[in-house]
Amino acid sequence: VSEYIKKQLSKLPKMSKDKLKVCLNCTDQEKFNDQVRRSYRADMRREYGYSDDDVVFAFAGRVEMMKGVGDLVEAFKRCNVVNKKLLIIGGSNFSDSTETEFIQQLKNEAKLSGGTIVLTGYVDKEELPRYLSMADVFVSPSKYDEAAPLANIEAMSFGLPIIVSDRGGVKEYANDGAIVLNCDEQLPD
């Protein structure tokens, strides 16, 4: 799904490089587009208590240390954007919200934030467009080599500006408006 994965596979012994092709990851454009985002936005922001003036930074994915969520929370705390909010969409695994020690730490940070940080817990894939519609900026500061993260593609399909790390195949999917951070030097600064 990325040149990064193709390169990794080509390093395997006896791997025939001429049989490797990149088949780009994609998303359902009927579920992730600006019109869909606008249709959910007001109701979802009202449900979560966000005003029109709030600037909502969102992360969507597995909530774990290697996804850079801890660095995201630290960066958010340092951020001087007026009316900032951080929405962390997802659970500890692909299909549940098991409370890990890391998630408990994030929940404590959320309590201390006075409501500026919200953790949704696991959100079913079909519901993701509704949740992502609240965002003004999508952030995915993964610290490990992602193949081709679907959440980033979905956020761009929604027309959101994105801030992503430079790991794995992530930057191959970043559009011209994306901010791509050097994971080793720029997180969480």
Disulfide bonds with the S-S distance in Angstrom:
none
